[in-house]
Structure formats: structure tokens, C-alpha cells
């Protein structure tokens, strides 16, 4: 059963923190402050920003993996942390970033979760006003990542890397009218971890007329 | 197979850039001009011999321009002012007319520059004919002028200018009437703008007029000292100063092109605007050492730096890193890389409880070859961009393809991972992969050097698409094909030693 936490009430982080720690039998620690780059959700949908970045995501609490980042190691991590098994004992959090990127280090640290040698599952739903051809999903991720659109694998980045705008870019895609589900796995070795994502139009310019919701169905 | 390919790659490193293909012998060529899908130039010789090309790379002789004139020679007024020789023409397209200016010297410095007017350069066209429009300028054999070597510019304001002259006196400038091709103000004396040179021509860019001339001696094969020099001025009438402030009328001239490699004596500059940010220039070499030392036509990239044109070089076959000017990442086969020389910590591991020892230099690490690492490569892979790490999947052999055709100045190339047959291939929908080389048009690449020195890499054909598409860094890790945008770094690439 999925556990979903809405960060519109940031104290939920602390409740989750306490619950998770208790479940794992770890000594209770003082609640950490909320992630400084995450803000409360406002309204059921959110328009992408003026540069096309998607700000609203569901993020699963991090899954420990080996943290190696070669192509083979990433495949192993995806098998180890495959859904839905990885959801056991972990909550999904509905988050919204104040910046162009989602700082997963902030996210995990505020929950007293590990930030190194972990895999984060993230997902969101983009509402397209019409069918759009020859668009691309363009992402940056720290570190390796795999991305799917409506279940189709579209981007694969390996190796230790920083989150660079438009680093991994998909081939030309079709956004269907209505809801399109993006899912990604971000695998971090050590240190900072974050990602950003936007769509590009058929001229490789940011696509700005999209709404983001967290309801896939 | 691998050894054979590696051997070929090593050989290709030694190959010079050819000065075009086919029948390229010419002296004093007119500015190469594109008309109705063909490229044309005319040179010194009986009746102004013509060279024609369908693609700008492979050329053929195509008779002479004056064979279309009554009597096959200059008219009586030209002969009266000059002589019966026909040398060093230049051609320009103004409105619905072509103006051909040609040298008609007698015993120098007595000479005239004649004008031919026509509607088309295509001898197969029903409109093909030339009108003898008589002499435009001349030198009487006494004055400080030798009226040969015309060069024509249509300026930014539509005014038409002719420069001419040779070593017997000044390089001179007169204004022409764009309607007739004749002098606009025939009673005004010409303006003297340079000395000690010939083969002059003007070009214009960003508020500057550039006067390009040829210094040195011609016509002695590999003993010729021809070299192209230049000055610039805000006013078309000069003064034309070089980079050191020396007026070309006092012998100044910044070097533009000199002898290099297997080509001796460049001369007779002509601007060829290819469009979309690509500029090239035509010229001849007094001696092409690869063709027995004859004088041949060439077309080369024109670059710009600090307000001066730079003579670029056509790409030489070799092994290259292909780096995106946008992202700084390099094109690679999409396979897991392996560090050159293997995994290595910055410092050796500590022995016991002490600190790790300082690193000590070891023997040189050999370059990484595919034979060392390709066993882990998937049989079928795409391409991507990645940080340059000198790894085998990042080294590309760029080599001309025999009988693959070409474009102004160069042949189509294949782009293949060194030591393999995996070649850059355009796929349906405008994406990319690496496939075994078959010679298909989607594996042939046009590589033009742009005015900033970077390169544009264009697929000869993209399956299912009629549009011309260029290699583009749509992301730091993702190459694709897209329409070339001169204003963007996406489709600009640096080719260098890996």
C-alpha cells in the first residue's frame, strides 16, 4: 500500500520522520527543519515556469543501493530498487520546488534519510492541451538517471555527473493530449543530488504551455 | 579487418587536402559563382576557358565563354584600346544580368578591360548569349596603370565598384552603373587605392570595405611567390590600411593566404557566399604539387577574426575529437567507457597505518585502442555526447568517400569510430546511430568550416526527410539532427586532435 505525504503541511515531514525511524528501530533524532528549497503545494495543478521547468513531483523516500554509476551498476540498482517492491516501508511525498531543480539532498536530509548511495523514484503528470509532436524531454540529474514517459524508456544517463540543464535529452516524442506520466530513477553515489526537467518543442525551445498535476489517473 | 582499418587511418593522416576534384586546371579564375544549381568560373586563356561543377567539388572544362561571341573574340573597341589576349575575368550577377569583366592586354601595360553582358551562364539555356559591351577602362601603356585583373563588388548600398590593375602602376577603383555595367562617371578619374599588386577585389562586411590583392610573382609554377594580402577602409575609396596601419598605396598589406602544404602561390581571391553563416573563397594556386605543379582552382573556408578575414583550410582526413561548441562534450559511441590506462587512484594505497605515499611518475600510458576495450561494446549502439576522456569510443576517423560527391571545396566524408566500421548514420526522424559503413547517403557528411572556425556537419540525406539537417547538440549528452541555425552554438563543432 502506497503511503503518500503532502508537504503542504511541512510538519508532516517530521511525523513521517518519527514514524520511519521508529519502524526501523533507530534511536529517535531531533526533527530536522524542512527542506529549504521545497514549498507547499498550491492548487491541484501548476503551470510549468517561464523556462518550462516542472516544479511539482511525487518523490519516494530514498532506496539504498550500491551507489556505483556505470551502466551495469545502474541496471543492478534498478533491479534492486524496482517498484513496487521499493515502496515497502517508504512513503511517497508530494513536493514542489521553489527553484528550477528539485534538490533531493534537501528532501532526504530533512527526512533524516540517507543521501548517498541511494536511488530516488520520482514521478509527475503533465497535462498537454493538445497532441504535440516532435517534443523532447530534457533533464539534468545528479547523478545517473533513467527516465520513462508513459511507460516508454526515453533517457539514460550513467556515471557521476552534476545536474546540468538539458543534459540528457530524449529523441523526438509525441505528447498525447491530456495526461502524460513521467517517471524517473535518480541514482546518487555521494554528495549532492538533484534533478531538473522540462520539455522542448520542435525547435528545441522550452515548452511552456503545460500544466503539472500529481494525479496520474 | 581491424588492422587494415587502422592502417588506412594512419595513411589518411598523411593525406593532404586536395584542391578540388576533376578538371581543375585554371589560372586567374573569376570569382566562383552559383547559378541555376551549377558553379562556374572562367580563367585566363583563349576565349576565357570555363570550368563548371554540379556540386562545387568535381569540376569539368566547358569550352570558353567567348565562343558564344560573334567571331569568338573581343569586339573592335576593346581590341583598339587593349589587345587580343583574354585574361583574368571576374563575373557578377546584378538583377537579371551577368556582367563579365575581362582583361584584354596588348603589350603591357597597354590594356583594356572589356565587358560582356548575358542573361545566363548556362550554355544549354535558350537565353545563353553574350553581348560585347565594349571596353570599360583601359591603360594607354604610358600612364601608371595596367588595366588588367578586374574585380567587382556590389556594395551594401547597391553601388557597383570595379578595381583593376597590376604592377605597372596603381590598383584603381571606378564606380559602375548597375544597369549597364559601364562606368557610372566616365569623366571622373579613377581612384588609386594600392600599388605593388594585382588581382584586386573588394568585399564588404560590417561597415568595412576590404581590399584583397595578390602580391608576389605569378606564372612560374612552384617558383611563384604569389600570396594574397589585404587592407581595409571605412570608405570604399580608401585609404586601405593593413593591420599595422600601413596604406596599401604605399605597399601595405596584411597577409591573408600564402603557400602551404602542397599548394604554392595562392592568388586571385573571390568571395563565395554559401549562405546560412558559411562563407568561402575561390582562388588558384600557381602550383599544385599533387598534380605535377600545374595551376589549379580551389575553394576554401573564409573565417573572420578581430575584424579581419582569415583563410581557412579544408578539412584534412584524420582522426578527430568532435566537440560541441555548445556543451564542450564530445561525440562518442554510446558504450561504457574505460579509463585510459585502467582505474587508478590519485595516490597509491597506504602501507600499514601511515599516510598514503605521494604519487610517482610512471612510464607513458599508451593511447587506448578499440582492441583493448571493444569486447564490452554492444553490437548495436547509438551515439551520445560525453566529457572528453581520450577513450577509444571518442575518436573518429573522418575520411573522404570516393565517388560520394561533394560541395564547394570538399568531398563528402564518412565519420567512423577509429578502428571500427561503426559510422555516424542519420536515421529516420532526424536522429542518429552508429552503423556499419555502407556508403549510403545517410552516412555521408558535409563538413563546412564556419566563419568562427568551428564546423557545421550536415547529413547528405536523412531517411524519409527532404530537409537538410545538421549535427546538433540538443543537450550536453544528446546529439541529434536539426535545421542549422547560424545564431546558435548547437550546430557548431570543434574538430581537433583527440
HADDOCK unambig.tbl for C-alpha pairs under 7 A between the chains (distance, minus, plus):
assign (segid A and resid 71 and name CA) (segid B and resid 336 and name CA) 6.51 0.50 0.50
assign (segid A and resid 166 and name CA) (segid B and resid 475 and name CA) 4.89 0.50 0.50
assign (segid A and resid 166 and name CA) (segid B and resid 476 and name CA) 6.44 0.50 0.50
assign (segid A and resid 167 and name CA) (segid B and resid 475 and name CA) 4.82 0.50 0.50
assign (segid A and resid 167 and name CA) (segid B and resid 476 and name CA) 4.28 0.50 0.50
assign (segid A and resid 167 and name CA) (segid B and resid 477 and name CA) 5.30 0.50 0.50
assign (segid A and resid 168 and name CA) (segid B and resid 475 and name CA) 5.96 0.50 0.50
assign (segid A and resid 168 and name CA) (segid B and resid 476 and name CA) 6.61 0.50 0.50
assign (segid A and resid 168 and name CA) (segid B and resid 477 and name CA) 5.31 0.50 0.50
assign (segid A and resid 168 and name CA) (segid B and resid 478 and name CA) 6.03 0.50 0.50
assign (segid A and resid 169 and name CA) (segid B and resid 474 and name CA) 6.92 0.50 0.50
assign (segid A and resid 169 and name CA) (segid B and resid 475 and name CA) 5.61 0.50 0.50
assign (segid A and resid 169 and name CA) (segid B and resid 478 and name CA) 5.65 0.50 0.50
assign (segid A and resid 171 and name CA) (segid B and resid 431 and name CA) 6.98 0.50 0.50
